[in-house]
Amino acid sequence: MSLRVRLMLVFAVVALVAAASASGIAYWLNRDAVLNRTQNAALDDFNKSLEDITRTLPRQPDCHDLDVAAQQMASSSQKYEVLLLTDRNGRPGCAAYSDEKTFHRGIVPEALEKAVNKRRELDSSNAYEYHLYWQRISLDGEPYLVGGAKVIGGGPTGYMLKSLDTERMDLNSLAWSLGIATGLALIGSALLAQAAAATVLRPVRRLADAARKLGEGKLDTRLRVSGTDELADLSRTFNRTAESLQKRVEDLSSREASSRRFVADMSHELRTPLTAITAVTEVLEEEVDSLDPMIAPAVQLVVSETRRLNDLVENLMEVTRFDAGTARLVLDDVDVADQVTACIDARAWLDAVELDAERGIVARLDPRRLDVILANLIGNALKHGGSPVRVSIRPAADDLLIEVHDHGPGIPEEVLPHVFDRFYKASASRPRSEGSGLGLSIALENAHIHGGEITAANSSEGGAVFTLRLPMDASRVIEGADKAERAGKKDCKKDRDRKDKRSER
């Protein structure tokens, strides 16, 4: 869930809880106020009417007088119905109704009737024998107020029934109004959350964009800082971090460039004396049969080590070109089977290598770099594996697969992740290599520059298998590299322009 949605949900929940709580409290307060006001007004009016009207009646009123009194009491502005009851010597007397259909004795709750007729002892806390009692009831789903009192001194007992339907409608209207207010508060909170989210997320998005640019290598990326809040502090921290990272990367890049220059310069400087030494060793090698048998082994050692040193210098120069990014492909249409055959024949490996390839598989590759890859893979298999080495070639969709399978003991599992590392040599499980430890890493770099890959694994039949995967046409790789280079130049130009503008300011 995004931060924007979470902020809006939090705002909405808080607003909903606050609005619902406020509306609920307001509703219950208004409800009690409305009901109490209506109830008190009706009960006070009934109590006064009962006292005033029954005072004019005889002590034992007849039924006609009682009916007249009930009608007079019901004519009050409070609009309630009246029931008056008398008793004679403990027996039921007359019952007078203002409207018998609306209010009759069966409607009066039993508990209320008992409370009204209950005589209370007089004491310091109770000055009257009988009191006014009331109860809210519901008839056919409508609310009513029922009140009752007994006239002190032997008068009739009166009951009143008042409808509270008007108050219920008023309270329903109030509830709807509060509900609408709650909904509007929820909508307002959503809009406020949207505004707050935009305010909060705008600098967060800028920070995310800056972090992405920084991850893409644009180390001069900085954020514009304004304000003193936490997000401004975060932006300042990002700028300081980016500046420190830029300085560190520039320092490391400078050191790496110096190291590459040193290796390249050293390799170039070594080539001149190596050329002379190589010429001398070639002369000594031709004369080795005529030399003293005690000297011949030393001469042969010098010749082999000179060749090894010459290979090391050439490999170092090749690695330097890869590190500097100056290595380029020179593409040509290559018959892969012929190329592999030429590589094997040039190194006199025909007796030790089996070739499984169809003629006519043509790929657009750099033949020199393909020869370097094949020579390193096959030579490594012959040195560390065992003959015969089988080389199989097959097309796979838009790719070319070349597998080099030896018949040696295989590669230990702990060595497999490191076989393409520079200057890495296998453990004691394989014979010590006479090479420089750069052959496989150079082969991998040549595969990468084609847009391909080399993997190493152990075969279930025994021995190690190196699989070379190259595109059938590496032209697309060159086009992609050229586009990336042009884009990089444009970015560099834009960065320079921005720096120039900042310096002008």
C-alpha positions, -999 to +999 in steps of 0.1 A: +000+000+000+014+034-010+022+061+014-004+084-002-032+058+004-020+052+040-021+089+048-056+093+033-068+062+053-053+076+085-069+110+079-102+094+070-103+071+101-093+100+125-119+123+109-146+096+109-139+087+146-139+124+156-170+133+136-189+102+147-180+109+183-190+145+181-222+137+163-231+110+187-225+132+217-244+161+201-273+137+192-276+123+228-274+157+244-301+171+221-322+140+224-322+143+262-328+181+261-358+177+236-374+148+254-369+163+289-383+197+278-414+181+262-418+156+290-415+182+318-439+206+300-465+180+295-463+166+330-463+200+347-493+210+326-511+177+335-503+180+372-516+216+373-547+208+353-555+178+375-551+199+406-572+229+393-600+210+376-605+183+403-606+210+430-640+221+416-654+186+416-674+171+445-657+146+468-676+118+451-681+131+415-705+113+392-695+099+359-708+129+339-688+154+360-657+132+355-662+131+317-664+169+316-632+172+337-614+147+314-624+167+283-613+200+299-579+186+308-574+171+273-581+206+257-547+217+269-521+231+245-499+202+253-522+179+233-525+148+255-553+124+262-567+120+297-581+091+318-597+098+352-606+070+376-625+071+409-632+044+435-660+040+460-651+024+493-623+004+476-644-006+446-639+007+411-661+037+403-663+058+372-638+059+344-637+090+322-619+092+289-610+121+267-608+096+238-614+060+247-601+047+214-568+064+218-562+060+255-579+034+277-569+018+310-553-012+293-525+011+279-514+022+314-484+000+324-491-021+355-459-009+372-469+027+367-504+021+381-489+005+412-465+033+417-493+060+413-516+042+438-490+035+464-494+055+496-462+068+511-455+076+547-450+112+556-417+122+571-391+149+569-380+138+534-416+132+520-443+158+523-469+141+502-487+108+503-489+104+466-466+115+437-466+121+400-450+092+380-443+088+343-430+062+318-421+062+281-438+034+261-441+024+225-475+017+208-475+003+173-440+015+168-447+051+179-432+066+211-456+079+239-453+094+273-476+080+300-480+100+333-502+094+363-510+110+397-536+106+425-553+136+438-544+140+475-574+140+498-595+114+481-599+128+446-598+109+414-566+093+399-556+108+366-535+095+337-522+112+306-509+099+272-489+122+250-475+113+217-437+119+212-439+113+174-431+150+166-400+148+188-390+116+172-392+132+137-372+161+149-345+138+163-345+118+131-339+150+112-311+159+136-296+125+131-297+129+093-281+163+096-254+150+118-249+121+094-245+144+065-221+166+085-201+134+093-200+125+056-189+161+047-162+159+074-150+126+059-149+141+024-131+172+038-106+150+056-100+131+023-093+163+005-071+175+034-053+142+033-047+145-004-033+180+001-011+168+030+000+137+010+010+159-019+029+182+004+047+154+021+052+131-009+065+158-033+099+161-015+098+123-010+094+118-048+122+143-054+144+123-030+135+090-047+143+105-082+176+119-069+185+085-053+177+067-086+199+091-105+226+086-079+223+049-084+226+053-121+260+070-116+250+107-118+270+115-087+265+153-091+228+149-083+217+173-055+184+183-039+171+218-036+166+224+001+140+248+016+126+249+051+137+235+085+115+205+089+125+168+090+122+164+052+145+194+047+170+178+072+167+145+052+174+164+019+205+180+035+217+146+047+212+132+012+232+161-003+260+156+022+260+119+015+260+124-023+288+149-020+309+125+001+301+096-022+311+117-052+344+126-037+350+090-027+342+077-061+363+103-078+391+094-056+387+057-063+383+063-100+415+084-100+433+057-082+419+030-105+428+051-136+463+056-122+466+018-116+454+011-152+479+037-165+506+021-145+498-014-158+495-002-193+528+019-191+546-010-174+534-034-201+545-011-229+578-005-212+584-043-208+577-050-245+609-033-256+633-054-235+611-084-239+615-081-277+652-082-273+652-110-248+628-130-270+651-126-300+681-138-279+661-168-265+651-178-300+687-178-310+696-198-279+668-222-286+681-229-321+716-236-306+704-257-277+715-290-292+750-278-296+753-264-260+769-280-231+744-306-215+749-288-182+738-255-197+710-268-220+683-271-192+690-236-180+686-223-216+653-242-220+640-227-187+649-192-198+632-198-231+600-211-215+599-184-188+605-157-215+575-169-235+554-170-203+565-135-194+557-124-230+522-139-227+517-123-193+525-088-207+502-094-237+474-105-213+479-075-190+477-051-220+444-068-231+430-066-195+439-029-194+420-023-226+390-040-212+392-020-180+396+013-198+366+005-221+387+009-252+382-027-265+362-027-297+347-054-319+358-058-355+330-079-369+330-103-398+310-132-411+326-163-396+321-200-404+323-212-368+334-247-376+362-234-398+372-210-371+374-237-345+394-259-368+418-231-376+423-224-339+430-261-331+453-265-361+473-234-353+482-247-319+488-283-330+459-297-310+443-318-337+452-351-321+438-341-287+406-324-297+374-339-311+352-315-331+314-320-333+301-293-356+281-289-388+296-269-416+278-238-427+270-223-393+278-187-400+278-160-373+287-123-374+314-120-348+350-107-342+371-136-354+402-126-335+384-124-302+366-157-309+399-173-315+411-159-281+381-174-264+385-208-280+422-209-274+418-202-237+389-226-232+404-255-251+439-249-238+425-248-202+407-281-208+439-297-221+460-285-192+437-291-163+413-318-177+423-345-200+423-354-236+404-360-257+386-326-254+353-325-272+342-293-288+305-292-299+288-264-318+251-259-323+228-230-330+201-221-304+175-196-317+194-163-321+224-176-302+254-198-308+264-224-283+299-238-281+306-265-254+341-275-244+341-308-225+372-324-210+377-358-195+395-347-163+384-350-126+361-320-129+362-288-109+357-288-071+325-271-061+343-245-040+364-235-071+335-232-096+325-197-085+361-184-090+373-200-122+369-167-141+385-146-114+418-129-124+450-145-112+429-173-096+445-208-098+429-240-088+437-259-056+458-289-052+431-311-068+444-299-102+480-296-113+496-262-108+490-240-138+519-226-157+497-198-170+492-164-155+456-170-142+442-144-167+432-167-196+397-175-185+390-140-173+401-126-207+379-152-225+349-141-203+356-104-211+357-112-249+324-130-245+309-101-227+320-076-253+301-097-278+270-096-256+275-133-246+284-154-216+306-183-204+295-207-177+314-235-161+300-267-147+307-304-140+293-329-164+273-359-151+296-380-174+327-368-157+350-338-164+343-301-167+321-284-193+326-248-203+296-234-223+301-203-245+269-185-256+273-158-282+247-139-303+246-150-340+249-114-349+268-090-326+260-059-346+231-051-323+255-051-294+277-025-311+246-004-320+234-005-283+269+004-271+271+033-295+237+046-284+247+043-247+279+061-254+261+090-272+236+092-244+264+093-219+281+121-238+248+140-238+244+136-201+280+147-195+273+178-217+241+185-197+260+181-164+287+205-176+260+230-187+244+228-153+278+234-135+285+263-158+251+279-150+257+274-112+291+290-116+276+320-134+252+325-106 
